[in-house]
């Protein structure tokens, strides 16, 4: 490779060289002089067919002769042209002479053919303004072509299989028609509620699975670790505690669980990290979703219409109707919706009226080909712009789906055995390949997309529709709490009824072994005419229940205390009537199954030789003495000094 210095030297030397490059060109090319004028003659390309095979020469010559005969035949001839009212591709207007004049893209192409081949034409519209089919033949365009009432059809006719037995389609395809759905612009996203929008369906499923599975997994690993290591310092949390920890972490709540083992701490920290990352993604995506003006439409494909049984409307006799009603077409699965009156085929050719009547007022989905729906949306946008200049929500109340409802190739049509297709197809193919048809279809439209899904608004206020899932969660929570509360009351009522049955069997106020039991508040009688409720065999003055002995008497044995004498009397009464317990009828309360979690019985001397017997018990980390009162209830006496002082104050003051 040459260096930079070598290239510079070569350039300098070439400046002194004679320019003989013109002699290097082959003969027959166009050369220009310094004034950009041609200095050679144009090459003469031989277009003769002398070197071609004889069969090819004969075929080409026959075709040329046939085309020349067709050109001579059509020159000066007056043709009858059939068309459809299908704005903007083909439509008619009344001319000054009272005759219909063809307009739209189809007749721009036809006028080009008319100038080239020197013929005239008149426009005929079928009475039904429909394409037609075997079962819908009367007043259709294919009926006119089949009966040779017209010489050709200048309209963008979709290529349907059943119509081929009646007409002949042009060999040149004009375009591939796309029928698009138009619907009311949703006020919120149609992917569900705003709270579910940040994640797709399977992400929510996996989050739910992890929420249900992580709690038992943590519980199992903790138990497994304790079994394998024999560590007694780590408290084995219950399954309920582990499950509530997982749920509380998801809701960004704290936890009272404080693991000691390193492995257990790692389990807890792993779940916290996972939840932190998950909630961060959710918060960011939810903020973006609620602040942007972009929405997902509720109906994007044919399957959405079919599965949700959505009403839709299209033009009578259009390609959509026959693509649904004919069994061998792509939309035949929607034929059942036609039978159930979910599909409407309107005969009104005014798309603006159809849009406002069916879509804006009735909430239908309007299915129309792309050029027509783009023009009608633009016209509606211009009209609404005069109503409100700044509010984009008023300008664009409709939204257009991205995916086409139907795709079909479209072309002109001729009667069967017609030769006009051979004459016109060559010229139409040149127009299609040049892109003139696409240009004509959108020449009166702006370059920007009309009323896109994303309106581009930078400011958006949240509406009730965006927060509807929040309301649903609140209502579901209150409903669940009401159900749980009702269930609790039901079980409580059942338990009290069971107690009532026991009282009826063994005597009111007594247990089966003779002990005294306080009557249930559900077992009330109504006394007198005042309607006041009183307990059976109970005192109306509940504040006269004898309190337990003072705190000092438990450990000092003060004989002169009045409360002690009351307890002594009640204890003697309980002993004479078979009350369970130790001396003096003061039983020791030992809950079943708690084993050595409780201390030993402690006795304190009281006047009259009685010995009150209590049970030392730790409740919530505090020490209490548990005594039984004369009416059969348990009384807690705190042992800790500050709590004991409050207890003493409550009974002496």
C-alpha positions as CSV (number, residue, x, y, z in Angstrom):
1,X,0.0,0.0,0.0
2,X,1.3,3.4,-0.9
3,X,2.1,5.9,1.8
4,X,0.8,9.4,2.0
5,X,3.9,11.0,0.6
6,X,3.9,8.6,-2.4
7,X,0.3,9.5,-3.2
8,X,1.1,13.3,-3.0
9,X,4.1,12.8,-5.5
10,X,1.9,10.7,-7.8
11,X,-0.7,13.4,-7.9
12,X,1.8,16.1,-8.6
13,X,3.3,14.1,-11.5
14,X,-0.1,13.4,-13.0
15,X,-0.8,17.1,-13.3
16,X,1.9,17.3,-16.0
17,X,0.6,14.2,-17.9
18,X,-1.5,14.4,-21.1
19,X,-5.2,13.4,-20.7
20,X,-5.5,10.4,-23.0
21,X,-8.2,8.7,-21.1
22,X,-10.8,9.4,-23.7
23,X,-9.2,6.9,-26.0
24,X,-9.7,4.2,-23.4
25,X,-13.5,4.2,-23.6
26,X,-15.1,1.6,-25.8
27,X,-17.0,2.7,-28.9
28,X,-20.7,3.5,-28.8
29,X,-20.8,5.3,-25.5
30,X,-21.9,8.9,-25.0
31,X,-19.0,11.3,-24.2
32,X,-19.3,14.9,-23.0
33,X,-16.9,17.8,-23.7
34,X,-15.9,20.5,-21.3
35,X,-19.2,22.3,-22.0
36,X,-21.1,19.1,-21.1
37,X,-22.2,18.7,-24.7
38,X,-22.5,15.3,-26.5
39,X,-19.4,14.7,-28.7
40,X,-20.5,11.2,-29.8
41,X,-23.6,9.8,-31.3
42,X,-26.0,7.7,-29.3
43,X,-25.5,3.9,-29.6
44,X,-27.8,2.1,-32.0
45,X,-29.3,-0.9,-30.3
46,X,-30.6,-3.5,-32.6
47,X,-34.2,-4.5,-31.6
48,X,-34.7,-7.0,-34.4
49,X,-35.8,-10.5,-33.6
50,X,-33.6,-12.2,-36.2
51,X,-31.4,-14.0,-33.6
52,X,-34.4,-15.1,-31.6
53,X,-35.9,-18.7,-32.0
54,X,-38.6,-19.0,-34.5
55,X,-41.2,-20.0,-31.9
56,X,-40.4,-17.0,-29.8
57,X,-40.6,-14.7,-32.8
58,X,-43.9,-16.0,-33.8
59,X,-45.4,-15.6,-30.3
60,X,-44.1,-12.0,-30.0
61,X,-45.4,-11.1,-33.4
62,X,-48.8,-12.6,-32.8
63,X,-49.0,-10.7,-29.5
64,X,-48.0,-7.4,-31.2
65,X,-50.6,-8.0,-33.9
66,X,-53.3,-8.7,-31.4
67,X,-52.5,-5.6,-29.3
68,X,-52.5,-3.5,-32.5
69,X,-55.9,-4.9,-33.4
70,X,-57.2,-4.1,-29.9
71,X,-55.9,-0.5,-30.2
72,X,-57.5,-0.1,-33.5
73,X,-60.8,-1.5,-32.2
74,X,-61.0,0.6,-29.1
75,X,-60.0,3.8,-30.8
76,X,-63.1,6.1,-30.8
77,X,-65.3,3.5,-29.1
78,X,-67.6,4.4,-26.2
79,X,-67.4,2.1,-23.2
80,X,-69.7,1.5,-20.3
81,X,-67.8,1.4,-17.0
82,X,-69.2,0.0,-13.9
83,X,-68.1,1.2,-10.5
84,X,-69.0,1.3,-6.8
85,X,-69.5,4.2,-4.3
86,X,-66.3,3.5,-2.4
87,X,-64.7,6.8,-1.5
88,X,-61.9,7.7,-2.1
89,X,-61.0,4.9,-4.4
90,X,-64.1,5.1,-6.6
91,X,-67.2,7.3,-6.4
92,X,-69.4,9.4,-8.6
93,X,-70.7,12.9,-8.8
94,X,-73.4,14.5,-10.9
95,X,-71.9,16.5,-13.8
96,X,-73.3,19.7,-15.3
97,X,-75.1,17.6,-18.0
98,X,-76.9,15.6,-15.3
99,X,-74.8,12.5,-15.9
100,X,-72.7,10.7,-13.4
101,X,-69.0,11.4,-13.5
102,X,-66.5,9.0,-12.1
103,X,-64.1,10.2,-9.4
104,X,-61.4,8.8,-7.2
105,X,-58.2,6.9,-7.9
106,X,-59.9,4.4,-10.2
107,X,-61.0,7.0,-12.6
108,X,-57.7,8.8,-12.6
109,X,-56.2,5.6,-13.9
110,X,-59.1,5.2,-16.4
111,X,-58.6,8.7,-17.7
112,X,-55.0,7.9,-18.3
113,X,-56.0,4.9,-20.3
114,X,-58.6,6.9,-22.2
115,X,-56.1,9.5,-23.3
116,X,-53.6,6.8,-24.4
117,X,-56.1,4.6,-26.3
118,X,-58.5,7.4,-27.4
119,X,-61.9,6.1,-26.2
120,X,-64.8,7.6,-24.2
121,X,-66.9,6.1,-21.4
122,X,-69.9,6.5,-19.3
123,X,-70.3,5.5,-15.6
124,X,-72.8,3.0,-14.3
125,X,-73.4,2.1,-10.7
126,X,-75.3,-1.1,-9.8
127,X,-78.6,-0.6,-8.0
128,X,-77.4,-2.4,-4.9
129,X,-73.9,-0.9,-4.8
130,X,-72.5,-4.2,-3.9
131,X,-69.8,-6.5,-5.3
132,X,-72.1,-9.5,-5.2
133,X,-71.8,-13.3,-4.8
134,X,-73.6,-16.4,-5.8
135,X,-76.2,-15.9,-3.0
136,X,-76.2,-12.1,-3.3
137,X,-76.4,-11.7,-7.1
138,X,-79.2,-9.3,-7.7
139,X,-78.2,-5.6,-8.2
140,X,-74.5,-6.4,-7.9
141,X,-71.5,-5.4,-9.9
142,X,-70.6,-9.0,-10.9
143,X,-74.2,-9.4,-12.3
144,X,-73.6,-6.5,-14.6
145,X,-70.2,-7.9,-15.7
146,X,-71.5,-11.4,-16.1
147,X,-74.4,-10.1,-18.3
148,X,-71.9,-7.9,-20.2
149,X,-74.0,-4.8,-19.3
150,X,-70.7,-3.0,-18.8
151,X,-67.3,-3.4,-20.5
152,X,-65.2,-3.3,-17.3
153,X,-65.4,-2.4,-13.6
154,X,-63.3,0.5,-12.6
155,X,-63.1,-0.2,-8.8
156,X,-60.8,-1.7,-6.4
157,X,-62.4,-5.1,-6.2
158,X,-61.0,-7.7,-3.8
159,X,-60.0,-11.0,-5.3
160,X,-62.6,-13.5,-3.9
161,X,-62.7,-17.1,-5.0
162,X,-66.4,-17.5,-5.6
163,X,-66.6,-14.4,-7.9
164,X,-64.1,-16.0,-10.4
165,X,-66.8,-18.1,-11.8
166,X,-68.7,-14.9,-12.9
167,X,-66.0,-12.4,-13.8
168,X,-62.4,-12.1,-15.0
169,X,-60.0,-10.2,-12.7
170,X,-57.3,-8.1,-14.1
171,X,-53.9,-9.8,-14.3
172,X,-52.3,-6.6,-12.8
173,X,-52.9,-6.3,-9.1
174,X,-53.5,-2.7,-8.2
175,X,-52.7,-3.0,-4.5
176,X,-53.2,-5.2,-1.4
177,X,-56.2,-3.8,0.5
178,X,-56.1,-3.7,4.2
179,X,-59.3,-3.4,6.2
180,X,-58.7,-1.7,9.6
181,X,-60.7,-1.6,12.8
182,X,-61.7,1.8,14.3
183,X,-63.1,2.1,17.8
184,X,-63.7,4.5,20.6
185,X,-60.4,5.7,22.2
186,X,-60.3,4.0,25.6
187,X,-60.0,6.3,28.6
188,X,-57.6,3.8,30.2
189,X,-55.6,0.9,29.1
190,X,-57.4,-2.1,27.8
191,X,-54.8,-4.5,29.0
192,X,-56.6,-4.7,32.3
193,X,-56.4,-2.2,35.1
194,X,-53.6,0.3,35.6
195,X,-52.2,-1.6,38.6
196,X,-51.7,-4.8,36.5
197,X,-50.3,-3.1,33.5
198,X,-46.5,-2.9,34.4
199,X,-46.2,-6.7,34.3
200,X,-47.5,-9.3,31.8
201,X,-49.8,-12.1,32.8
202,X,-47.1,-14.8,33.4
203,X,-45.0,-12.4,35.5
204,X,-48.0,-12.0,37.9
205,X,-48.5,-15.8,37.9
206,X,-44.8,-16.4,38.9
207,X,-45.0,-13.7,41.6
208,X,-48.1,-15.4,43.1
209,X,-46.4,-18.8,43.0
210,X,-43.3,-17.4,44.7
211,X,-45.5,-15.7,47.3
212,X,-47.1,-19.0,48.1
213,X,-43.9,-21.1,48.0
214,X,-41.2,-19.1,49.7
215,X,-42.9,-19.2,53.1
216,X,-43.0,-23.0,53.3
217,X,-39.5,-23.2,51.8
218,X,-38.0,-21.0,54.5
219,X,-39.9,-22.9,57.2
220,X,-38.6,-26.2,55.9
221,X,-35.0,-25.0,55.6
222,X,-35.1,-23.7,59.2
223,X,-36.4,-27.0,60.6
224,X,-33.9,-28.9,58.5
225,X,-31.0,-26.8,59.8
226,X,-32.1,-27.3,63.4
227,X,-32.4,-31.0,62.9
228,X,-29.0,-31.3,61.2
229,X,-27.0,-29.0,63.5
230,X,-28.8,-29.5,66.8
231,X,-28.6,-25.8,67.4
232,X,-31.0,-24.8,70.2
233,X,-30.3,-21.0,70.0
234,X,-32.3,-20.5,66.9
235,X,-36.0,-20.5,67.6
236,X,-38.0,-22.6,65.1
237,X,-40.5,-20.2,63.6
238,X,-43.9,-21.6,62.8
239,X,-45.2,-21.9,59.3
240,X,-47.7,-19.1,59.8
241,X,-44.9,-16.7,60.9
242,X,-42.8,-17.5,57.8
243,X,-45.8,-17.0,55.5
244,X,-46.6,-13.7,57.1
245,X,-43.0,-12.6,56.8
246,X,-43.1,-13.3,53.1
247,X,-46.4,-11.4,52.7
248,X,-45.2,-8.5,54.9
249,X,-42.0,-8.1,52.9
250,X,-44.0,-7.8,49.7
251,X,-46.1,-5.1,51.3
252,X,-43.0,-3.3,52.5
253,X,-43.8,-4.0,56.2
254,X,-41.4,-4.9,59.0
255,X,-41.2,-8.2,60.8
256,X,-40.9,-9.2,64.4
257,X,-38.8,-12.3,63.4
258,X,-35.1,-11.9,64.3
259,X,-33.2,-14.9,63.1
260,X,-29.9,-15.7,64.8
261,X,-28.4,-18.3,62.4
262,X,-26.5,-17.0,59.4
263,X,-28.2,-19.3,57.0
264,X,-31.6,-18.1,58.1
265,X,-30.5,-14.5,57.8
266,X,-29.4,-15.2,54.3
267,X,-32.8,-16.6,53.4
268,X,-34.6,-13.6,54.8
269,X,-32.1,-11.2,53.1
270,X,-32.5,-13.0,49.7
271,X,-36.3,-12.5,49.8
272,X,-35.9,-8.9,50.8
273,X,-33.5,-8.2,47.9
274,X,-35.9,-9.9,45.5
275,X,-38.8,-7.9,46.7
276,X,-36.9,-4.6,46.6
277,X,-35.9,-5.1,43.0
278,X,-39.4,-6.3,42.0
279,X,-41.2,-3.4,43.6
280,X,-38.7,-0.9,42.1
281,X,-39.4,-2.2,38.6
282,X,-43.2,-2.2,39.3
283,X,-43.1,1.4,40.6
284,X,-41.2,2.7,37.7
285,X,-43.3,1.0,35.0
286,X,-46.5,2.0,36.8
287,X,-45.5,5.6,36.8
288,X,-44.6,5.6,33.1
289,X,-47.9,3.8,32.3
290,X,-50.1,6.2,34.2
291,X,-48.4,9.4,32.9
292,X,-48.2,8.6,29.2
293,X,-51.1,9.0,26.8
294,X,-50.5,5.7,25.0
295,X,-53.1,3.0,25.5
296,X,-53.5,-0.6,24.5
297,X,-56.7,-1.1,22.5
298,X,-59.3,-3.7,23.6
299,X,-59.7,-5.0,20.0
300,X,-56.6,-5.5,17.8
301,X,-57.3,-8.6,15.9
302,X,-60.1,-10.8,14.5
303,X,-59.7,-13.1,17.5
304,X,-60.4,-10.3,19.9
305,X,-63.7,-9.6,18.1
306,X,-64.5,-13.3,18.1
307,X,-63.6,-14.2,21.7
308,X,-65.2,-11.0,23.3
309,X,-68.3,-11.1,21.1
310,X,-67.9,-7.5,20.1
311,X,-70.4,-5.8,17.8
312,X,-68.8,-4.5,14.6
313,X,-70.1,-2.8,11.5
314,X,-69.0,-2.7,7.9
315,X,-70.3,-1.7,4.5
316,X,-73.0,-3.7,2.8
317,X,-71.7,-5.7,-0.1
318,X,-68.0,-5.0,0.6
319,X,-65.2,-7.5,0.7
320,X,-65.6,-7.9,4.5
321,X,-69.2,-9.2,4.2
322,X,-68.3,-11.8,1.6
323,X,-65.0,-12.8,3.3
324,X,-67.3,-13.7,6.4
325,X,-70.2,-15.2,4.6
326,X,-68.4,-17.4,2.1
327,X,-67.2,-20.7,3.6
328,X,-63.8,-20.8,1.8
329,X,-62.7,-17.4,2.9
330,X,-60.3,-16.3,5.7
331,X,-63.0,-14.7,7.9
332,X,-65.6,-17.5,7.7
333,X,-65.2,-18.2,11.5
334,X,-67.1,-14.9,12.1
335,X,-70.2,-16.2,10.3
336,X,-71.7,-17.3,13.6
337,X,-71.6,-13.7,14.8
338,X,-73.6,-12.7,11.8
339,X,-76.3,-15.2,12.8
340,X,-76.3,-13.8,16.4
341,X,-76.7,-10.2,15.1
342,X,-73.3,-9.1,16.3
343,X,-72.3,-8.0,12.8
344,X,-74.0,-5.1,11.1
345,X,-73.7,-4.3,7.4
346,X,-74.9,-0.8,6.7
347,X,-76.1,0.4,3.3
348,X,-75.1,4.0,4.1
349,X,-72.1,5.0,2.0
350,X,-71.3,8.1,4.2
351,X,-68.4,6.9,6.4
352,X,-68.6,10.0,8.6
353,X,-72.2,9.2,9.6
354,X,-71.4,5.6,10.2
355,X,-68.5,6.5,12.4
356,X,-70.6,8.8,14.6
357,X,-73.7,6.6,14.6
358,X,-72.2,3.2,15.3
359,X,-68.8,4.0,16.9
360,X,-69.3,7.2,18.9
361,X,-72.9,6.5,20.1
362,X,-73.2,2.7,20.1
363,X,-69.6,1.7,20.8
364,X,-69.3,-0.6,17.8
365,X,-66.1,-1.4,16.0
366,X,-66.1,0.0,12.4
367,X,-64.2,-2.1,9.8
368,X,-63.2,-0.2,6.7
369,X,-60.3,-0.3,4.2
370,X,-57.3,1.8,5.1
371,X,-57.6,4.7,2.5
372,X,-61.3,5.3,3.4
373,X,-60.9,5.2,7.1
374,X,-57.8,7.5,7.0
375,X,-59.7,10.1,5.0
376,X,-62.8,9.9,7.3
377,X,-60.6,10.2,10.4
378,X,-58.8,13.2,9.0
379,X,-62.1,14.9,8.0
380,X,-63.5,14.3,11.5
381,X,-60.3,15.7,13.0
382,X,-60.6,18.9,11.0
383,X,-64.2,19.3,12.1
384,X,-63.4,18.8,15.8
385,X,-60.5,21.1,15.6
386,X,-62.9,23.9,15.0
387,X,-64.8,23.0,18.2
388,X,-61.8,22.9,20.5
389,X,-58.4,24.1,19.3
390,X,-56.2,22.8,22.2
391,X,-57.8,19.7,23.7
392,X,-56.4,16.7,21.9
393,X,-58.9,14.3,23.6
394,X,-61.7,16.1,21.8
395,X,-59.8,16.1,18.5
396,X,-59.2,12.4,18.5
397,X,-62.1,10.5,20.1
398,X,-61.4,7.4,17.9
399,X,-58.4,5.1,17.7
400,X,-57.3,2.8,14.9
401,X,-56.0,-0.7,15.4
402,X,-52.5,-1.5,14.1
403,X,-53.1,-5.0,12.8
404,X,-55.3,-5.3,9.7
405,X,-58.7,-7.0,10.1
406,X,-58.4,-8.5,6.5
407,X,-55.9,-8.4,3.7
408,X,-56.9,-9.0,0.1
409,X,-55.3,-8.1,-3.3
410,X,-57.5,-5.8,-5.4
411,X,-57.8,-5.2,-9.1
412,X,-60.1,-4.1,-11.9
413,X,-62.6,-6.6,-13.3
414,X,-63.8,-7.5,-16.8
415,X,-66.5,-9.8,-18.3
416,X,-65.4,-13.3,-19.1
417,X,-63.7,-13.7,-22.5
418,X,-62.9,-10.0,-22.6
419,X,-59.7,-8.9,-24.3
420,X,-59.5,-5.5,-22.6
421,X,-57.3,-6.9,-19.8
422,X,-54.5,-7.6,-22.3
423,X,-54.6,-4.1,-23.6
424,X,-54.9,-2.3,-20.2
425,X,-52.7,-4.5,-18.0
426,X,-49.4,-3.4,-19.4
427,X,-50.1,0.3,-18.7
428,X,-51.6,-0.4,-15.3
429,X,-48.5,-2.4,-14.4
430,X,-46.3,0.6,-15.2
431,X,-48.5,2.8,-13.0
432,X,-48.4,0.3,-10.1
433,X,-44.6,-0.1,-10.3
434,X,-44.1,3.6,-10.3
435,X,-46.0,4.0,-7.0
436,X,-48.6,6.3,-8.5
437,X,-51.5,4.4,-6.9
438,X,-50.2,4.8,-3.4
439,X,-49.5,8.4,-4.1
440,X,-53.0,9.0,-5.4
441,X,-54.6,7.2,-2.4
442,X,-53.0,9.6,0.1
443,X,-52.4,12.8,-1.9
444,X,-54.9,14.9,0.1
445,X,-53.7,13.6,3.5
446,X,-50.9,15.0,5.8
447,X,-47.6,13.1,6.1
448,X,-48.1,12.7,9.9
449,X,-50.2,9.9,11.3
450,X,-53.8,11.0,12.1
451,X,-54.9,10.4,15.7
452,X,-52.3,7.8,16.7
453,X,-52.6,5.7,19.7
454,X,-49.9,7.8,21.4
455,X,-51.2,11.3,21.3
456,X,-48.0,12.7,22.6
457,X,-49.5,14.5,25.5
458,X,-47.0,15.5,28.2
459,X,-49.5,16.2,30.9
460,X,-52.1,13.7,32.0
461,X,-54.3,13.6,35.0
462,X,-55.2,10.3,36.6
463,X,-58.9,9.4,36.4
464,X,-61.0,7.0,38.3
465,X,-60.6,4.5,35.5
466,X,-56.8,4.4,36.2
467,X,-57.4,3.6,39.8
468,X,-60.3,1.2,39.4
469,X,-58.2,-1.8,40.6
470,X,-57.3,0.1,43.8
471,X,-61.0,0.4,44.5
472,X,-61.6,-3.3,43.7
473,X,-58.8,-4.2,46.2
474,X,-60.3,-2.0,48.9
475,X,-63.8,-3.4,48.4
476,X,-62.4,-7.0,48.3
477,X,-60.5,-6.4,51.6
478,X,-63.5,-5.0,53.4
479,X,-65.7,-7.8,52.1
480,X,-63.2,-10.4,53.2
481,X,-62.9,-8.9,56.7
482,X,-66.7,-8.9,56.9
483,X,-66.9,-12.5,56.0
484,X,-64.2,-13.4,58.5
485,X,-65.9,-11.4,61.2
486,X,-69.2,-13.1,60.4
487,X,-67.5,-16.5,60.6
488,X,-66.0,-15.6,64.0
489,X,-69.4,-14.6,65.3
490,X,-71.0,-17.7,63.9
491,X,-68.4,-20.0,65.6
492,X,-68.7,-18.0,68.8
493,X,-72.4,-18.5,68.8
494,X,-72.0,-22.2,68.2
495,X,-69.6,-22.5,71.1
496,X,-72.0,-20.7,73.4
497,X,-74.8,-22.9,72.3
498,X,-72.7,-25.9,73.2
499,X,-72.1,-24.4,76.6
500,X,-75.8,-23.8,77.1
501,X,-76.4,-27.4,76.3
502,X,-73.9,-28.4,79.0
503,X,-75.7,-26.1,81.5
504,X,-79.0,-27.7,80.7
505,X,-77.5,-31.1,81.4
506,X,-75.5,-30.5,84.5
507,X,-77.1,-27.5,86.0
508,X,-76.8,-23.8,85.3
509,X,-73.6,-22.3,86.6
510,X,-71.9,-25.6,87.3
511,X,-69.5,-27.7,85.3
512,X,-70.0,-31.5,85.1
513,X,-67.6,-32.0,88.1
514,X,-69.4,-29.4,90.3
515,X,-67.2,-26.4,89.8
516,X,-68.7,-22.9,89.4
517,X,-68.7,-21.3,86.0
518,X,-69.7,-17.8,85.0
519,X,-72.8,-17.9,82.8
520,X,-72.3,-16.9,79.2
521,X,-73.4,-13.4,78.0
522,X,-75.4,-15.1,75.2
523,X,-77.5,-16.9,77.8
524,X,-79.6,-13.9,78.9
525,X,-83.2,-13.5,79.9
526,X,-85.3,-10.4,79.5
527,X,-86.8,-9.2,82.8
528,X,-89.8,-6.9,83.3
529,X,-91.2,-4.6,80.7
530,X,-88.1,-2.4,80.4
531,X,-86.3,-4.9,78.1
532,X,-83.1,-4.8,80.1
533,X,-80.9,-7.9,79.8
534,X,-79.7,-9.6,82.9
535,X,-77.6,-12.7,83.4
536,X,-79.3,-15.8,84.8
537,X,-78.3,-16.3,88.4
538,X,-75.9,-13.4,88.2
539,X,-75.7,-10.1,90.2
540,X,-76.6,-6.9,88.5
541,X,-73.7,-5.2,90.4
542,X,-70.7,-6.6,88.7
543,X,-68.5,-4.0,90.4
544,X,-69.1,-5.8,93.8
545,X,-67.1,-8.9,92.7
546,X,-64.6,-9.5,95.5
547,X,-61.1,-8.6,94.3
548,X,-58.1,-10.8,95.0
549,X,-55.9,-10.2,98.1
550,X,-53.6,-7.2,98.0
551,X,-50.2,-7.7,96.7
552,X,-48.5,-7.4,100.1
553,X,-50.7,-10.1,101.7
554,X,-49.6,-12.7,99.2
555,X,-46.0,-12.5,100.6
556,X,-46.6,-11.1,104.1
557,X,-49.8,-12.8,105.2
558,X,-51.6,-9.8,106.6
559,X,-54.4,-11.3,108.7
560,X,-56.4,-8.1,109.2
561,X,-57.0,-7.5,105.6
562,X,-60.7,-7.4,104.7
563,X,-60.1,-8.8,101.2
564,X,-58.3,-11.8,102.7
565,X,-61.3,-12.6,104.9
566,X,-63.6,-12.4,101.9
567,X,-61.4,-14.8,100.0
568,X,-61.2,-17.0,103.2
569,X,-65.0,-17.1,103.3
570,X,-65.3,-17.8,99.6
571,X,-62.6,-20.4,99.8
572,X,-64.4,-22.2,102.7
573,X,-67.6,-22.1,100.7
574,X,-65.8,-23.6,97.7
575,X,-64.2,-26.3,99.8
576,X,-67.5,-27.3,101.4
577,X,-69.1,-27.5,98.0
578,X,-66.4,-29.6,96.4
579,X,-64.5,-27.0,94.6
580,X,-61.2,-28.4,93.1
581,X,-57.9,-27.2,94.3
582,X,-55.6,-27.4,97.2
583,X,-56.4,-26.4,100.8
584,X,-59.1,-23.8,101.3
585,X,-60.5,-24.6,97.8
586,X,-57.9,-22.5,95.9
587,X,-57.0,-24.7,93.0
588,X,-53.9,-24.5,90.9
589,X,-54.5,-23.7,87.3
590,X,-52.3,-25.9,85.1
591,X,-52.9,-25.6,81.4
592,X,-52.7,-28.9,79.6
593,X,-49.6,-29.6,77.6
594,X,-47.4,-26.7,78.8
595,X,-45.1,-28.9,80.9
596,X,-42.2,-27.2,82.6
597,X,-42.9,-23.8,81.1
598,X,-44.6,-22.9,84.4
599,X,-43.1,-22.7,87.8
600,X,-43.9,-24.5,91.0
601,X,-47.0,-23.8,93.2
602,X,-46.3,-21.1,95.8
603,X,-48.2,-20.9,99.0
604,X,-48.6,-17.9,101.4
605,X,-50.1,-18.2,105.0
606,X,-53.4,-16.4,105.5
607,X,-55.4,-16.0,108.7
608,X,-57.5,-19.0,109.9
609,X,-54.8,-21.5,108.8
610,X,-55.7,-21.2,105.1
611,X,-53.0,-21.4,102.6
612,X,-53.7,-19.6,99.3
613,X,-52.1,-21.4,96.4
614,X,-51.0,-19.7,93.2
615,X,-49.1,-20.5,90.1
616,X,-46.1,-18.5,88.8
617,X,-46.5,-17.9,85.1
618,X,-44.6,-15.9,82.5
619,X,-46.8,-14.0,80.1
620,X,-45.3,-11.8,77.3
621,X,-42.0,-11.9,79.2
622,X,-43.5,-10.8,82.5
623,X,-44.0,-12.8,85.7
624,X,-47.5,-13.2,87.2
625,X,-49.1,-15.1,90.0
626,X,-52.3,-16.9,88.8
627,X,-55.1,-17.3,91.4
628,X,-58.7,-18.4,91.0
629,X,-61.4,-16.1,92.3
630,X,-64.4,-17.4,94.2
631,X,-66.6,-17.2,91.1
632,X,-64.3,-19.6,89.2
633,X,-62.4,-17.1,87.2
634,X,-58.6,-16.7,87.0
635,X,-56.9,-13.6,88.3
636,X,-53.4,-12.4,87.4
637,X,-51.3,-10.7,90.1
638,X,-48.1,-9.1,88.8
639,X,-44.9,-9.9,90.6
640,X,-42.7,-7.2,89.0
641,X,-42.5,-4.2,91.3
642,X,-43.9,-1.4,89.0
643,X,-46.7,-3.6,87.8
644,X,-47.5,-4.7,91.3
645,X,-47.7,-1.1,92.4
646,X,-50.3,-0.3,89.7
647,X,-52.2,-3.5,90.6
648,X,-52.3,-2.4,94.3
649,X,-53.4,1.1,93.4
650,X,-56.3,-0.2,91.3
651,X,-57.8,-2.0,94.3
652,X,-57.0,0.3,97.1
653,X,-57.7,3.7,95.5
